[in-house]
């Protein structure tokens, strides 16, 4: 598979590092007090990781979505679709 698609990583360390921040935070704080708190934490952690992978400032993304200042960042699904199309050449 790797010979046909060299962009595929040879290991799964990327997946493991994706959850590392979450695990450290959970160990320090001891978890959340409610299911709603857990969902919020998980959502923001996911958004932060996605922004990091797309090389977008998480803070700028949040302020953009809250309507603070100019709204210049496209929705994340659009950015992901665009970059995937560029990567695959479609």
Buried (B, 14 or more C-beta within 10 A) or exposed (E): EEEEEEEEEEEEEEEEEBEEEBEEEBEEEEEBEEEEEEEEBEEEBEBBBBBEEEEBEBEBBBBBEEEEEEEEBEEBEEBBEEEEEEEEEE
